[in-house]
Structure formats: structure tokens, C-alpha cells
Amino acid sequence: MALRRIVLAQPSGFCSGVERAVTMVEAALAASGEPLYCFRELVHNRQVIAALAGRGVVFVDDLAAVPAGGRVVFSAHGVAPA
């Protein structure tokens, strides 16, 4: 019988899309401060969402929740053209 070996992969971080989305939000916060509104969750990662919320990002599910003149970013998953 052949010897079998299991190799466990080490975590390597986020995909480039997640890294890019988070970097863009961090740059927007640094440039203009808070609050910064994000339409829907930016990425599927609760720890990232909580950290961004702690830095002043307000996540909304309806654009009507953003006050006039508020700065908005969209989730990394995109939105419909409408």
C-alpha cells in the first residue's frame, strides 16, 4: 500500500479583488475622512466589515439612507446599472 501524505495549506491572505476594494475604501477615508457610506457590504468577511465600520464606514442597503452630499462606494460585487 502506498504511503499517503496530507499537506495543509497556510493562509495566504485575501484575493486581489478584496485587497483592492479595501485599499480603495481606506484611501477614501484618508482623503476625506468619515463618514463614508458603502452600498451593501464591501466584501464577504465579517472581520473586515467590522474593522471598516470601526473606522467610520457606514454600510447601507438602501441609497436613500445616504444623506445629501454623502460619499458612497459600492460593494466589490458590483451593482446593476440602474
Secondary structure as UniProt FT lines:
FT   HELIX           16..32
FT   STRAND          36..39
FT   HELIX           46..54
FT   TURN            55..56
FT   STRAND          57..60
FT   HELIX           63..65
FT   TURN            68..69
FT   STRAND          72..74
FT   TURN            76..77
//
